[in-house]
């Protein structure tokens, strides 16, 4: 059982869910203009929470271990068309959003997360696992950025394992595609239910860029 150091802001997590619920992105589009993003988050929040979100099912706290934490990598569902997908764009101090719709992935940068305009590139790996390469590697943020991952097309969707899933940071040389990875960090992860009560959406809070994977304990 993963121990918790609990719990950063659920407000950030809720607003990310609103962003992907109220907007239509393409994988090659530039980031959403910051003013548009913030207006959409505020105006859509109440309707999304009451109509689509259901409830927060679980919050998993932030954990680190320099020796690595053994976790299980989560695969895409067999029905998911798994290929390499990429999105990129410049994010400045006002923040913005990038998305890979084919991987059910969105990343949102709050105002002040970055101090200068920075070229961001996110790659959804084509290895059969729900994993992402986020560049530039080593980039750190003054405020956590928010990843939103829908679970419907993953192998854990509709199973009890979905409640124990989380975002994990791993270096490339610690990835074992037999199904186990040694994660150096388990990110603060919030799991939301849909109207049917089962886990539908996860959000992760990230303080730096590297490689991340949907995992389970």
Residue pairs with C-beta under 8 A, 6 or more apart in sequence:
1 217
2 60
2 61
2 63
2 69
2 166
2 186
2 217
3 61
3 63
4 59
4 60
4 61
4 63
5 61
5 62
5 63
6 59
6 61
7 59
7 61
7 188
8 62
8 144
8 188
8 205
10 56
10 59
10 190
12 110
12 144
12 146
12 205
13 146
13 190
13 203
13 205
14 45
14 49
14 53
15 41
15 45
15 108
15 146
16 106
16 108
16 146
16 147
16 148
16 203
17 48
17 53
17 148
17 192
17 201
17 203
18 40
18 41
18 44
18 45
18 48
19 32
19 37
19 40
19 41
19 97
19 106
19 108
19 148
20 99
20 106
20 148
20 150
21 44
21 48
21 52
22 40
22 41
22 43
22 44
22 48
23 32
23 40
23 97
25 32
25 97
25 98
25 99
25 101
25 106
26 99
26 101
27 85
27 86
27 87
27 99
27 100
27 101
27 102
28 87
29 87
29 89
29 99
30 89
30 90
31 89
31 90
31 91
31 96
31 97
31 98
31 109
31 120
32 40
32 96
32 97
33 96
34 94
34 95
34 96
34 111
35 94
37 95
37 96
37 97
37 108
38 111
52 194
52 195
53 192
53 193
53 194
54 192
54 193
54 194
54 195
54 196
54 197
54 200
55 192
55 193
56 190
56 191
56 192
56 193
57 163
57 191
57 192
57 193
57 199
58 163
58 190
58 191
59 188
59 189
59 190
59 191
60 166
60 186
60 188
60 189
60 190
60 191
61 188
62 185
62 186
62 187
62 188
62 205
63 69
63 185
63 186
64 184
64 185
64 186
65 183
65 184
66 184
67 182
68 170
68 174
68 182
68 183
68 184
69 168
69 182
69 183
69 184
69 186
70 180
70 181
70 182
71 166
71 168
71 180
71 181
71 182
71 183
71 186
71 215
71 216
71 217
72 179
72 180
72 181
72 215
72 216
72 217
73 129
73 130
73 131
73 175
73 176
73 177
73 179
73 180
73 181
73 213
73 214
73 215
74 129
74 130
74 154
74 155
74 156
74 161
74 165
74 213
74 214
74 215
74 216
75 128
75 129
75 130
75 154
75 155
76 82
76 128
76 129
76 130
76 153
76 154
76 155
77 153
77 154
77 155
77 157
78 155
79 153
80 153
80 154
81 102
82 126
82 127
82 128
83 102
83 126
84 123
84 124
84 125
84 126
85 100
85 102
85 103
85 123
85 124
85 126
86 100
86 121
86 122
86 123
86 124
87 98
87 99
87 100
87 121
87 122
88 98
88 119
88 120
88 121
88 122
89 96
89 98
89 119
89 120
90 117
90 118
90 119
90 120
91 98
91 109
91 113
91 114
91 117
91 118
91 120
92 114
92 116
92 117
92 118
93 111
93 112
93 114
93 115
93 116
93 117
94 111
95 108
95 109
95 110
95 111
95 112
95 113
95 114
96 108
96 109
97 106
97 107
97 108
97 109
98 106
98 107
98 120
98 122
99 105
99 106
99 107
100 106
100 122
100 124
102 124
103 124
103 130
103 132
104 149
104 150
104 151
104 152
104 153
105 122
105 124
105 132
105 147
105 148
105 149
105 150
106 147
106 148
107 122
107 134
107 145
107 146
107 147
107 148
108 145
108 146
108 148
109 120
109 141
109 145
110 143
110 144
110 145
110 146
111 143
112 142
112 143
113 141
113 142
113 143
113 144
113 145
114 141
114 142
115 142
118 136
118 139
119 136
120 134
120 135
120 136
121 134
121 135
121 136
122 132
122 133
122 134
122 135
123 132
123 133
123 134
123 135
124 131
124 132
125 131
125 132
125 133
127 177
128 177
129 177
129 213
129 214
130 149
130 154
130 213
130 214
131 175
131 211
131 212
131 213
131 214
132 147
132 211
132 212
132 213
133 211
134 206
134 209
134 210
134 211
134 212
135 209
136 209
137 209
137 210
138 208
138 209
138 210
139 208
139 209
140 207
140 208
140 209
141 206
141 207
141 208
144 188
144 205
144 206
144 207
145 205
145 206
146 203
146 204
146 205
146 206
147 167
147 203
147 204
147 205
147 206
147 212
148 201
148 202
148 203
149 167
149 201
149 202
149 203
149 204
149 214
150 200
150 201
151 157
151 162
151 165
151 199
151 200
151 201
151 202
152 200
154 162
154 214
156 162
156 165
156 199
156 214
156 216
157 198
157 199
158 198
161 216
162 191
162 198
162 199
163 191
163 199
164 216
164 217
165 189
165 191
165 199
165 202
165 214
165 215
165 216
166 186
166 187
166 189
166 202
166 204
166 214
166 215
166 216
166 217
167 186
167 187
167 189
167 202
167 204
167 206
167 212
167 213
167 214
167 215
168 181
168 183
168 185
168 186
168 187
168 212
168 213
168 214
168 215
169 183
169 184
169 185
169 186
169 187
169 206
169 210
169 211
169 212
170 181
170 182
170 183
170 184
170 210
170 211
170 212
170 213
171 184
171 210
171 211
172 211
174 181
174 182
174 183
174 184
175 181
175 211
175 213
176 182
181 213
181 215
183 213
183 215
186 215
187 204
187 205
187 206
187 212
188 204
188 205
189 202
189 203
189 204
189 205
190 202
190 203
191 199
191 201
191 202
192 199
192 200
192 201
192 202
192 203
193 199
193 200
194 200
194 201
202 214
204 212
206 212
